[in-house]
Amino acid sequence: MESFESRTDLTPIHTAIESIRTEIGRVIVGQQPTIDLLLTALLADGHVLIEGVPGVAKTLMAKLLAKTLSVQFSRIQFTPDLMPADVLGTNIFVPKTGDFAFRQGPIFANLVLIDEINRAPAKTQAALFEVMEERQITSDGTTYKLDEPFMVLATQNPIEQEGTYRLPEAQLDRFLFKIVVGYPDAADEVAILQGHHQRRNLTDTLDAIQAVLTAEQLATLRAQVHQVHVEENLFGYIAGIVQATRNSKALYLGASPRASVALLNSAKALATIRGRDFITPEDIQELAVPVLRHRVLLTPEREMEGSTADDVITQLVQKIEVPR
């Protein structure tokens, strides 16, 4: 792809991202790909599903990201007995006025951490559809808008399936990324042990994390991301990758047009993090798996062969001609 000088001053974005990385790095060792994806989603105004076994700092990373932002944060623990009203809010009777008043639920925050999202039943999951897509909730015929920014960070455990519910495809499609967090390597694990040995307790360290971005500053950075240049042939490249998921014999369900938009927006955000005001095919290739892995379904035959969605997506991307 033809290169050209940056036409947008990306210094504010670079400064903000490095400041957030510094604050998160006070606690988290390694996990740089995961942190980069979280920052990309933050700039792209998207929700994130984080999957990993217990103990790999899924919840901690979400809390740390929230602490670097001067915004309202809430945490919801999903359980099998959780009802929609417990998340969205409900109308309560006010004796003084003789009327009902809406009491907002914990979803009314700027950054919402949902722990173990797959432990709540379908009725509660469905309550998230409107708020995740339209940034509003409807209760008793009245619509309540949420303040910007609004971002959902949800965690789930892929191993323990007792007492869990499969997330509806319509809900999965509303997540910009599905990030899979693995185990740290030996060197990082040694660094984790050294960090725990040196500090007295984690609470004091978390309290020392500084907020480096306000809601207004984040809105300004997101506006800059929106202006990132995209060559015409890259629109076709994104569409070709998503179309390939619909035509693949290895997939029972392909990705929706929402996936194409997610791939475009996240590529713009990643480009700014990498110091560019234009996207490249490499940005798209790097994000294809986290954007698409939760939006496709393997055929039973490919599942029996031991294939994964990641494998199929990677193979499809490799077959698409790269524009230059």
C-alpha angles and dihedrals in degrees: 000000000000111000126217139177117280111265095191128063103240094178095106091052093046092048093048094047093048091048091052091047090051093051094046090046090063087074111013119070117204117334089122095153090053093048091048091053091049090051091046091053090048092056092041092052094237139139122244134213112203117198126188145119118278117284101031094109099255094143093037093056091051091050092048092051089051092051092055089059124071092224138109113279130195134177126209123191107210115218134170092258096050112123129205091250089057088062105032102030134245144236114264130192115250109205094198094060099025089229137104121255128195115245111202119233127221091273087078096090136096097244117026123191113202110193118208093356093184093065095077121083126251094266092061093041090054089055088068096057097084097038095049095049105030101025091232140089130217120215124175090343095309122113120217119195121216122227120252133281100048121173132164120209110188129183132202138176114232095198109051106064101163109111094010133117128214110249113245114254090237089059095045089053089061092064114091092207140014105207118197112206115204134190119289119251121251095267093050091047090054089051090050090054092048091050092051090047094052101047124065097224140342095240093066091049092050091049089055093057109113127220108237102175133050124206090255093051091049090052089053092050091049090052089055091050090053089059095057111130119249122192113229093241091058091064087060091046092055092045090048092055093049092044089053090061089057094050098042117114088210093064128070091190126030130203123279128235086261086068091057091053090046091052091050096047095044092048089055091051093047091050091056091048088053090051101257134117092206131059127235133203087255091062090054093046092050093053099040095092099047090044096047108028094086094040099061134064125211121230114251089249094058091045090054089051089058097249122149132210088249091057094050094045092049091051092048093050090051090056095053114093110248114230117231 
